[in-house]
Amino acid sequence: MDFDKKLNRRTGLTLLAAAAAGLPTLSAAQGAPRAGQHYRKLSQRLPASPGKIEVVEFFWYGCPACNAFEAVLQPWVKQLPPTMQFRHSHIGGRAQVKPHQRLFFALQTMGVEHQFRSAIFAAIHQQHQALDKPEDMIKLLQPLGLDVAKFNSTWAALDPKAMGGVRIAQADKLAEAYGLDGVPTLGIGGLYTTSPSKASTGEQLNALQGGQRALMVTEYLVNNFGKA
């Protein structure tokens, strides 16, 4: 069946918007997204809460592709249908990534990550700041309204040896369970993954186009959950 016909009204609007902006859509000739090419299906679904299908973006503040993905991801998140819920999850791993992961979870615990997200990406990718030390993070974010005392206490609580470090460990386990091989990656309902690079396999698309394609594939998987 033609991919476009299988999407709901919201996805149809997404496709129209993409076409109007000169972005690629999946044509009838291409058909529906294919497992193993445009997305990966896990052999067994991860534990998930009933109700809405959760989409998780696994990312790293220091990742150039994640930075580029923001341009299409954030407008999309603001228009989620009632069948979906969304959240970000910062990966860990290498030593240079861990301070950014801890920064993310500190700000998220404080309920202000969304407030500083764009400034953090800009500082790293446009101003070439490492942001690998708490003092540098505070220097950037305090003028933007960061509660420094609260940040310091939250940062300390997220020490890997402290109780708060469990939250980061849980995020690492989820990323491992999804079998990530890079970022940005979208985990969908504990059953699928896709990404800008995966969704545009076999085509030469720029970062904006690849990001838009990944979101189209995500919507397709949500609308055909368990059947794709």
N, C-alpha and C positions, 0 to 999 in steps of 0.2 A: 504494500500500500504506500502511496505517496507520503513522504515525511510531512509535508505541509498540512495534509488533510488529517493527520493523526494528532495535531497539536490543538490545544484549546484556544479560546479567543485571545487570551493574554499573549500566548506564544505567537499567534498570528500577528498581533500588533508589534511584537518584538521583531518579527521577520520583516514587516512593512517598514519599520523604523530603520532597520539595517539596510534595506534596499534603498531607502531614501537617502541614507548617508553614504551610499556607495560601498557598503560592506557586503561580503559574500554570504549568500544563503545556500542551504542545501537544496539542490534542484530535484525535480522529479526523476531526472536521469540518474542522479546519484542515489536516490532512494533514501531509506531510513539510515540513521547512524548504525554502524556495524560493530558488534562486540569484537575486541581484539584489534580494531583499527581506530575507531573514534572514541571508544571507551573500553574499560576493562570491567568484567563482572567477576566478583569474588566467588570462590567455590562454595562458600557458606556465608550467609548473612550474619553480620555482627549483631550483638544484642542491641535492641532499639526500643524506645518507648512507643507505645501505641499512639495513634493519632497522626499528627503532622509528620511529613517526611523531612528529616533534617539534612541540610546541606552544610558541610563544613569546608571552609577554605583553609588548607594548610599552606602556610607561607613563611617567609623570612623577611624582616625589614630590609636586610641588606641585599636581597635578590633583585637584580635589574628587571627580570621578567615579572616578578610580583609587583614591583613599582609600576610597570607599564599596564598591568592587569587592572590596577585600581581605577583607571579612567572609565572602564566599562562596567566593572564590578559594582562600584558604589551606587551608581544610578539604578542598577538592576535590583540591588538589595532593597532599595527604598520602595519598590513596587512589587514585592513578593505577593503571590496569591495566598489565600487562606489555607491552602493545602501544604504549604511549605514553611519551614523555619530555618534560619541561617545563623551561623556564627563563624568567627575566625579562630584558628588555633595555630599558634606560632611553633614551628618545629625547633628541636634542639640539635643534639649531635656534636658537631665540631666546636672547638673552643671559642672560635670567633663568633659563633651563632648564639651561644648560651647567654651572654649578657643581654642580647636583644630579646631572647625568649623571656628572660626574667623581667625585663622592662615591660614587655607586653602584658605578662600576667600580673605585675604590680599595678599597672594602670587599669587593667580590666577588673581586678579586685576592688579598686577604688571607684570603679564605675565611670572612668573618664577616658578610656582608651580611644573612643571615637572622637573625642575632643582634640586629641593631639596626634592622631594617626597621620594626617597629611603632612604635618610639620616634621614628623620623624622621617618619613620617606623623603621629603624635600632636603632635610639636613644631610642625610646619607648620600643621596643620589645627585643632588644639585650642588650642595655646598661641600661635599666630600668629607663630612665629619664621620669619624669612626663610631662615636657614641657607644664605646665599650666600657666606660667607667661611669658610676653613678653621679659623680660630680659634673661630668660633661652632659649627662642627661638632664640634670637639674638646671645647669646653665642655660640649656636650650628651652626647657619647658616652664621654668619659674616665671619668666616674663609673660608667658601665655596663660598663666593662672594656676599653675601646679601648686598644690598644698604640699610644701616641702617636708614638713614634719610628718604628715601622713604618709608621704611617699617613702621617707626613710624607714619608718616602722614597718610598712608593708614590704619593702625591699628586704629588710632583715628577716621578716617572717617567711620569705620565700627561699631562704638559704636551703640548699639541698639536704642539709642535716637537720633542718627545723621541720616542724609539723606542716607548715605551709608548703614545703617542697613536694608534698604528696600530689598537689594539684598539677604541678609540672610533670611529675612522673606519670600521672594518668594521661596527660596529653601526649607524652612520648609513646605510651603503650597504644593509644588509639592510632597514632601515625604508623606505628609498626604493624598493627593489625590490618590497616588498610593497604599495607605493602607499598608505601610510597617509593618512587624512584626519582623524585625531583619535585620542585615547587615552581610556581603555584600548582596545586592539585585540588580538585573538588571531590570530596567524598560525599556520596549521595545515598542516604538511607541505610548505611551500613552494608550496601550491596554492590555499588558501582564506584568507579573513579573515572574522571576525565580531566583534561587540562587543555590550555591553549595549544600546546604542541601536539598532544594526542588527538584532539578534535580536528586538527587541520592536517593530519597525516596525508602525505601524498600531494600536498598543495603548497605553493609558495605564498604565504600570507604574512603580512606585517603583524606587529604585536597587537594593534587594535583589532584587526580582523580576526586573529587567532583567539583573542579573548571573547569577542562576540560569538564566534563559532562554539567555543566551550560552553557558553551560557545557553545557546540553542540546544546543544546536546544534553545539557543538564535538564532543561525543561522537558525535552523529549523523554528522558529517563524517568522523571517524576510522573509524567502523564501516563507512562506505560510501565509503571513500577512493577517488577516481578515478572513481566511478560517480555521485556526486552532482553 
